[in-house]
């Protein structure tokens, strides 16, 4: 589960690396800007331009995020299971939140990450 410090670090981050892998194990990492903590075990990510990422998630619906913050001093890797939504209440809520921050983004789909593991990265 996410702690309050982890939630704060995610919400304040400028960009968060989001990693996926193809069925053949070929990695892909992209910077994510539009990410929201919706529960202690759930994150929402706006798909604006996630072409390779979505292809990987269709074949291998697991992903990881890396979150680093100097204040509070925190470094975690978050791993979880993914579901992708292109309609419904949650999708519409995410799209409205994303467009409230930047009206011209596509917000093509909602990538929902259900957290399964959190690893501390600090030495």
C-alpha positions in Angstrom: 0.0 0.0 0.0 1.1 3.5 -0.7 2.1 5.6 2.3 1.2 9.3 2.6 4.8 10.2 1.7 4.6 8.0 -1.4 1.3 9.6 -2.4 2.8 13.0 -2.0 5.9 12.2 -4.0 3.8 10.9 -6.9 1.5 13.9 -6.9 4.4 16.3 -6.9 6.6 14.6 -9.4 7.2 16.4 -12.7 7.6 13.1 -14.6 7.6 9.5 -13.5 9.3 6.7 -15.5 6.7 4.0 -16.5 8.2 0.6 -17.6 6.6 -2.2 -19.5 7.9 -5.2 -21.5 6.7 -7.0 -24.5 5.8 -10.7 -24.4 9.3 -11.4 -25.6 10.8 -9.3 -22.8 11.7 -6.2 -24.8 11.6 -3.3 -22.3 10.0 0.1 -22.9 10.2 3.1 -20.6 8.3 6.3 -21.0 7.9 9.5 -19.0 4.5 9.9 -17.4 3.1 13.4 -16.5 -0.6 12.7 -15.9 -0.8 10.3 -13.0 -3.2 10.2 -10.1 -3.4 8.3 -6.8 -7.0 7.2 -6.5 -6.6 4.7 -3.6 -3.8 3.3 -1.5 -3.4 0.5 -4.0 -4.5 2.1 -7.3 -3.0 4.6 -9.7 -4.5 6.1 -12.8 -2.4 7.1 -15.8 -3.6 9.1 -18.8 -2.7 7.5 -22.1 -1.9 10.4 -24.4 0.7 8.9 -26.7 1.4 5.4 -25.3 1.7 3.4 -28.5 4.5 0.9 -27.7 3.4 0.9 -24.0 -0.2 -0.1 -24.9 1.0 -2.8 -27.3 3.1 -4.2 -24.5 0.3 -4.0 -22.0 -2.1 -5.9 -24.3 0.4 -8.8 -24.4 1.8 -8.4 -20.8 -0.5 -6.5 -18.5 2.1 -5.8 -15.8 4.1 -2.6 -15.3 6.4 -0.7 -13.0 6.9 2.9 -11.9 10.0 4.5 -10.4 9.3 7.4 -8.0 12.1 9.5 -6.5 11.7 12.6 -4.3 14.3 14.7 -2.4 11.6 16.1 -0.1 10.5 13.9 1.5 13.5 11.7 0.9 12.0 8.8 -0.9 12.8 6.3 -3.6 10.4 3.5 -4.5 9.7 1.1 -7.4 6.0 0.3 -7.7 4.9 -2.8 -9.6 1.4 -3.9 -10.5 -1.3 -5.3 -12.8 -2.8 -3.1 -15.5 -6.2 -2.7 -17.0 -7.0 -0.3 -19.8 -10.3 1.6 -20.1 -11.7 3.6 -23.0 -15.2 4.2 -21.7 -17.1 4.3 -18.4 -17.2 6.6 -15.4 -13.6 6.1 -14.4 -12.4 6.9 -17.9 -14.5 10.0 -18.1 -13.3 11.2 -14.7 -9.7 10.7 -15.7 -10.2 12.5 -19.0 -11.8 15.5 -17.3 -9.0 15.7 -14.7 -6.3 15.5 -17.5 -8.0 18.1 -19.6 -8.5 20.4 -16.6 -4.7 20.5 -16.4 -4.0 20.7 -20.1 -7.1 21.1 -22.3 -5.5 20.0 -25.6 -4.3 16.5 -24.6 -6.0 13.5 -26.1 -6.5 11.4 -23.0 -7.2 8.4 -25.3 -7.5 5.8 -22.5 -7.2 5.3 -18.8 -4.4 3.0 -17.7 -5.2 1.7 -14.2 -2.4 0.2 -12.2 -3.4 -2.0 -9.3 -0.3 -2.1 -7.0 1.0 -5.6 -6.1 4.5 -4.8 -4.9 6.4 -1.7 -3.6 10.2 -1.8 -3.2 12.3 0.8 -1.3 15.2 2.0 -3.5 17.1 4.0 -0.9 20.5 2.5 0.2 
